[in-house]
Protein backbone atom coordinates (compact mmCIF):
# COMPACT_ATOMS: atom_id res chain seq x y z
CA UNK A 1 0.00 0.00 0.00
CA UNK A 2 2.76 2.48 0.89
CA UNK A 3 4.58 1.64 -2.34
CA UNK A 4 1.44 2.28 -4.37
CA UNK A 5 0.85 5.58 -2.55
CA UNK A 6 4.40 6.81 -3.16
CA UNK A 7 4.37 5.84 -6.83
CA UNK A 8 0.92 7.40 -7.23
CA UNK A 9 2.22 10.72 -5.89
CA UNK A 10 5.38 10.53 -8.01
CA UNK A 11 3.35 9.76 -11.12
CA UNK A 12 0.95 12.60 -10.34
CA UNK A 13 3.91 15.03 -10.29
CA UNK A 14 5.27 13.52 -13.50
CA UNK A 15 1.87 13.88 -15.16
CA UNK A 16 1.68 17.53 -14.12
CA UNK A 17 5.12 18.07 -15.64
CA UNK A 18 4.10 16.28 -18.86
CA UNK A 19 0.93 18.38 -19.16
CA UNK A 20 3.15 21.47 -19.09
CA UNK A 21 5.08 20.00 -22.04
CA UNK A 22 1.92 19.29 -24.05
CA UNK A 23 1.76 20.94 -27.45
CA UNK A 24 5.31 22.32 -27.44
CA UNK A 25 7.45 22.34 -30.52
CA UNK A 26 11.20 21.87 -30.57
CA UNK A 27 11.54 25.62 -31.18
CA UNK A 28 9.38 26.36 -28.10
CA UNK A 29 11.36 23.96 -25.92
CA UNK A 30 14.70 25.71 -26.54
CA UNK A 31 13.46 29.27 -25.90
CA UNK A 32 14.65 31.11 -22.81
CA UNK A 33 11.57 32.91 -21.52
CA UNK A 34 13.00 34.35 -18.29
CA UNK A 35 16.37 35.70 -17.16
CA UNK A 36 17.21 32.15 -16.08
CA UNK A 37 19.17 29.85 -18.36
CA UNK A 38 16.45 27.22 -17.92
CA UNK A 39 14.39 26.12 -20.89
CA UNK A 40 11.52 23.67 -21.01
CA UNK A 41 13.65 21.24 -23.01
CA UNK A 42 16.49 21.63 -20.54
CA UNK A 43 14.19 20.80 -17.62
CA UNK A 44 12.87 17.76 -19.47
CA UNK A 45 16.41 16.61 -20.20
CA UNK A 46 17.39 17.12 -16.54
CA UNK A 47 14.43 15.15 -15.19
CA UNK A 48 15.18 12.37 -17.69
CA UNK A 49 18.75 12.20 -16.41
CA UNK A 50 17.45 12.27 -12.80
CA UNK A 51 15.18 9.31 -13.44
CA UNK A 52 17.97 7.39 -15.18
CA UNK A 53 20.50 8.29 -12.50
CA UNK A 54 18.33 7.15 -9.63
CA UNK A 55 17.37 3.98 -11.51
CA UNK A 56 21.12 3.35 -11.88
CA UNK A 57 21.48 3.73 -8.09
CA UNK A 58 18.35 1.67 -7.32
CA UNK A 59 19.58 -1.24 -9.40
CA UNK A 60 23.06 -0.93 -7.85
CA UNK A 61 24.90 -0.59 -11.13
CA UNK A 62 28.61 0.13 -10.66
CA UNK A 63 30.08 3.60 -11.05
CA UNK A 64 28.53 7.02 -11.16
CA UNK A 65 25.37 7.40 -13.26
CA UNK A 66 25.77 9.18 -16.59
CA UNK A 67 25.47 12.92 -16.14
CA UNK A 68 25.29 12.67 -12.33
CA UNK A 69 27.27 15.88 -11.73
CA UNK A 70 27.15 17.29 -15.24
CA UNK A 71 25.89 20.87 -15.39
CA UNK A 72 25.11 20.36 -19.08
CA UNK A 73 22.12 18.23 -18.15
CA UNK A 74 20.06 21.44 -18.02
CA UNK A 75 21.15 22.43 -21.52
CA UNK A 76 19.17 21.12 -24.44
CA UNK A 77 19.98 22.32 -27.93
CA UNK A 78 16.82 21.23 -29.65
CA UNK A 79 17.51 17.99 -31.51
CA UNK A 80 14.04 16.39 -31.49
CA UNK A 81 11.53 17.28 -28.78
CA UNK A 82 9.31 14.24 -29.40
CA UNK A 83 12.34 11.96 -28.99
CA UNK A 84 13.21 13.72 -25.72
CA UNK A 85 9.64 13.18 -24.46
CA UNK A 86 9.87 9.48 -25.37
CA UNK A 87 13.21 9.23 -23.58
CA UNK A 88 11.64 10.72 -20.43
CA UNK A 89 8.72 8.29 -20.59
CA UNK A 90 11.14 5.34 -20.96
CA UNK A 91 13.19 6.57 -17.98
CA UNK A 92 10.01 6.89 -15.90
CA UNK A 93 8.97 3.31 -16.73
CA UNK A 94 12.44 2.02 -15.80
CA UNK A 95 12.37 3.85 -12.47
CA UNK A 96 8.92 2.52 -11.62
CA UNK A 97 10.03 -1.02 -12.48
CA UNK A 98 13.17 -0.70 -10.34
CA UNK A 99 11.11 0.58 -7.39
CA UNK A 100 8.41 -2.08 -7.77
CA UNK A 101 10.93 -4.94 -7.82
CA UNK A 102 12.61 -4.11 -4.51
CA UNK A 103 11.75 -3.22 -0.93
CA UNK A 104 11.23 0.37 0.16
CA UNK A 105 13.43 -0.46 3.16
CA UNK A 106 16.36 -1.70 1.09
CA UNK A 107 19.47 0.44 1.54
CA UNK A 108 21.48 1.30 -1.56
CA UNK A 109 24.76 3.20 -1.76
CA UNK A 110 24.53 6.47 -3.70
CA UNK A 111 27.57 7.65 -5.66
CA UNK A 112 29.96 10.08 -4.03
CA UNK A 113 29.82 13.80 -4.76
CA UNK A 114 32.22 16.64 -4.00
CA UNK A 115 29.95 17.81 -1.16
CA UNK A 116 29.57 14.24 0.18
CA UNK A 117 32.53 12.00 -0.72
CA UNK A 118 31.32 9.16 1.53
CA UNK A 119 27.52 9.21 1.46
CA UNK A 120 25.48 7.00 3.73
CA UNK A 121 23.27 4.40 2.05
CA UNK A 122 19.74 5.57 1.25
CA UNK A 123 16.55 3.59 1.51
CA UNK A 124 14.57 3.10 -1.67
CA UNK A 125 11.80 5.01 0.12
CA UNK A 126 14.05 8.10 0.51
CA UNK A 127 15.02 7.91 -3.16
CA UNK A 128 11.36 7.86 -4.21
CA UNK A 129 10.63 10.77 -1.88
CA UNK A 130 13.56 12.65 -3.41
CA UNK A 131 12.20 11.99 -6.92
CA UNK A 132 8.80 13.33 -5.85
CA UNK A 133 10.42 16.53 -4.54
CA UNK A 134 12.71 16.91 -7.57
CA UNK A 135 9.87 16.39 -10.06
CA UNK A 136 7.49 18.72 -8.20
CA UNK A 137 10.14 21.45 -7.97
CA UNK A 138 10.90 21.30 -11.67
CA UNK A 139 7.22 21.01 -12.60
CA UNK A 140 6.81 24.39 -10.90
CA UNK A 141 9.76 25.82 -12.81
CA UNK A 142 8.29 24.46 -16.05
CA UNK A 143 4.89 26.00 -15.30
CA UNK A 144 6.46 29.46 -14.95
CA UNK A 145 8.50 29.02 -18.14
CA UNK A 146 5.47 27.78 -20.08
CA UNK A 147 3.21 30.55 -18.87
CA UNK A 148 5.87 33.09 -19.85
CA UNK A 149 6.26 31.41 -23.24
CA UNK A 150 2.64 31.33 -24.37
CA UNK A 151 0.34 32.02 -21.44
CA UNK A 152 -0.61 28.38 -20.83
CA UNK A 153 -1.23 27.68 -17.16
CA UNK A 154 -0.56 24.09 -16.19
CA UNK A 155 -3.29 24.25 -13.56
CA UNK A 156 -5.84 25.27 -16.20
CA UNK A 157 -4.52 22.65 -18.61
CA UNK A 158 -4.89 19.92 -15.97
CA UNK A 159 -8.62 20.52 -15.85
CA UNK A 160 -8.84 20.31 -19.64
CA UNK A 161 -6.88 17.04 -19.85
CA UNK A 162 -8.12 13.52 -19.04
CA UNK A 163 -7.03 12.35 -15.57
CA UNK A 164 -5.70 9.03 -16.91
CA UNK A 165 -3.05 10.34 -19.32
CA UNK A 166 -0.62 13.12 -20.06
Secondary structure, 3 states (H helix, E strand, C coil): CHHHHHHHHHHHHHHHHHHHHCCCCHHHHCCCCCCCCCCHHHHHHHHHHHHHHHHHHHCCCCCCCCCCCCHHHHCCCCCCHHHHHHHHHHHHHHHHHHHHCCCCCCEECCCCECCECCCCCEEHHHHHHHHHHHHHHHHHHHHHHHHHHHCCCHHHHHHHCCCCCC
